[in-house]
Amino acid sequence: MITLAADYMGHVSGGWEYVYAAWGITLAGIVGYGSWLYSRRKKES
Amino acid sequence: MRHWLLSYGSDTRLMLWVPWVLLALAFALILSHLIDQKARAWAWKGLLAMAVVMLGVLPYLALVWSPPEKYQGDVYRIFYAHVPQIWMAMLGATLNFGASLAFLLKRSFKTDSIAEASAEVGLYFGTVGVVLGSIWAKPTWGTWWTWDPRLTSAAVMLIVYAGYLTMRRFVEDPEKRATWSSVMGIIAYVDIPVMFLAVRWWRSIHQVQSNPSTVDSTMSMVLLWSTTAFLCLFVVLVYQRYLLAEDVKKREVALPDALPPKELAT
């Protein structure tokens, strides 16, 4: 339990769409930046 | 598995710090010349494998294994991706600061390459971290964005490091570029402690930092796993970006010789 968050927050129900969006962006970021870096290294070496 | 981890409590948490120490050691060895090129290649491939495995398991730990939070329900699961990525952004800025300072003291272009690499990788993690924070804010604060001191200083961080990288692209002379960007990197770092302490100084809407005593042990262990996974990724990306910066510098140095003299060209 994150007790510090309890001071000003009400109970949040559901919200899986936000969770999936956040993790989707994380995955896209890793794949996107990783691929961009890999392609630049290939081009330069 | 959960029962086993919880029964060991703080000892297990302590054990999870071991990879951090090993990672720091591996990173120092990779960047230094204490080990030969072949060993360095194996070291970074090992870290890449560790990052892939840990990040592969992470969605299960964060989305399935970890229990819902008492007040936020499932939305808090965004923290497992948001918090470590903001930490990696701060780590990138810190590395940039150290490398910038080292360049001004030693005038070694390797430190300039480390500064460039850490700024770009830090900016990447910072951008994703801020976007994730915004997604979390909507269902919990009721807004995508507010000019809270923590959020504002995070936005300043992104703008400043984007400016830093843009400036590097416009200065052609490697010596001037390294010097100017080192000065900028040192000044830009002022924002990082402000960002870290903003939640304590101004006590606005963004909550202050949690610690293991205020967080369920299952959650803190998943957060530690997640942070270690992103740290492995951070090291791999910074190392690869560093090698790219070194390749570009070699080309810049080789370029005048490769081109015909101006008189002959005209």
Interface residues (C-beta under 8 A of the other chain):
Chain A: M1 I2 T3 L4 A5 A6 D7 Y8 M9 G10 H11 V12 S13 G14 G15 W16 Y18 V19 A21 A22 W23 I25 T26 G29 I30 Y33 G34 L37 Y38 R40 R41 E44 S45
Chain B: L55 P59 A62 L63 E69 K70 Y71 Q72 G73 D74 V75 Y76 R77 I78 A81 H82 Q85 Y124 T127 V128 V131 L132 I135 W136 K138 P139 T140 I205 Q207 V208 S210 T214 V215 D216 M219 L233 L237 Q240 R241 L243 L244 D247 V248 R251
